[in-house]
Amino acid sequence: MKRRINIKIVKKEKASIFKNRNKSSLLEYSIALGEKDLDFCINTFTGRYPEKIFCTNE
């Protein structure tokens, strides 16, 4: 039995961009897949973040 694979291309221009104190930038994507959505992000760090203590994802 062959499985069908669907590929969805998401361009960088469709991402929401967030910056945090010039140390971190985040590209957030949301893809509509019929009845469900897929959300993912790419986070880029350019130094120590946060500058003190630690960071959590809530």
N, C-alpha and C positions, 0 to 999 in steps of 0.2 A: 504494500500500500504506500503510495506516494503522499507526502505531506506538502501542503501548500504554504509557502513562506511569504508573508507580506512585509515589505520594507517601506518605512516612512522616513523621508528626509526632512530634517528640521534645520533651517538656516539660522545662522547666528543673529541675523537681523530680527528674527521673531522672538528672541530671548529678552526677558526683563533683566536689566543690569543694575546691580547694587554695589556701592562702594562703602568701605568702612575704614576711615582714617588713613587712607593711602597705603594701608598694609594688606588689605584683602579686597578682592573683587569677586562678585558672584554673578554668573549667568544662569538664570532660572528659566526652564522650559516647561511648557504644558502642551501635551498632545491629546487631542480628542480621538478616541478609538471607539467609535460607536456609542455604546451605553456607558463605557468607562473612560476615565482619563488617566494618562500617565504623566507624572510630574518628576522632573529630575533637574539637577544643577551641576555646574562645574565651578569649583571654588579655587581661586588662585591666590596664594600668599606670597608677599614680597617682603618678608621680614618677620619679626616676632609678633604674633597675634594671639591673644591680646597682649598688651605690653606688660601687664602684671597679672598674677593669679592664674586663672584658667577660663576656658570658654565651654559652654554646654549648648547642645541643640535641643530646644524645647519643642 
